[in-house]
Amino acid sequence: MKKITFLVMLFISAISIAQDESTSFEEPEAIGGDYTDTGDAAVTHDLINNDGEPFVNFTSTGGELGFTASYVPYDTAGVGLTDGDSVGVTTSSPPGDNPYPDGDKGYKISDVDGNYILEFDEVEFLEWPGHIFLNYFIADEGFEGDGTVNESGSDRIRIYVKDLTNNTELDILNSTGSDINDLGLQGIWQWGEIELNSNTIYQLVIEIRCNSANEAFFFDNIHFEGILGLDENNKDLFSVFPNPISGDYVNISSKLNGVKNIAIYNVLGKLVINTTTSERIDISSLSSGVYIMKISQNGVSSTKKIVVR
């Protein structure tokens, strides 16, 4: 698995910059149809990309994050993915009027008849802490069990980050011990986020256990972002104020020069404002709530959480 290090330097005022490692699954080709596992459904194994079938793995070429998939059978093995199932990179969005938050592709996992594990490239944070965020969608309401046993009828979703430096794990979502139906997360894009420490190597992992085509999970808009610094007085290139925001405008200051590109997303990952500015933007169209603002300027990007009152 590839490891990516946040070490992009910009020699302006002796500081380094924010870097974003991400995937919205736009780079891999989306191939229609089902994926059929050619491995032994009774044995734990890595999955491979099959000709003419959806991509379950992707090797990064310097753009989007890469990822690899593997399969772990139930304690009493079933058919797994050998009967052909809807998994991998796809343009097929969740049921209802629920397009992908970023682009027209995403990653789908359904009807695994076992455990599907999706691991992303390792990411190393240096100097200053960062965070990860992503969108996920849970379809259907027919989930079974509480996920505490590795068997059919004990459905489970877990999204977490491995701290490979300290050998620990940080949950973004873990349904173990609960019926997924009781979480109240189905039918709408959800936002998951967690803060990450500096000088640490992380890896995002998604684990799904389900046994029905209606029990489907979708993922999109995955971002690791870290801010590096050589000067402790310059921890951040961008400032947003006031925040919380009670008026119609928000100011954005920068230690760089030039026009800033501003994209604001709601907590479901939907783009609600996309504009350029030198100093401030009009946010009067936004309802009260929490939003994510992405600021890009001269090839540098950073995300901010803002609160509109």
Protein Blocks (a to p, Z undefined) as FASTA:
>chain_A
ZZddddddddehhiacddddddehlmpccdedjdddfbdfkbccdddddehiacfbdcde
hiaccddddddddfbdcekjmnopaedjdfbdcehjddcfehjbdcddehklpadddddd
ddddehiacddddddddehjkbgcjhlaccehiacdddddddfknopacdfbdcehiafk
lnopghiacdddddddehiacddddddddfbfklccddehiacdddddfblklmbfbdcd
ddddfbfbdcdddfbecjdddddddfkopafbdcddfkbccfklpccddddddddeehia
cddddddZZ
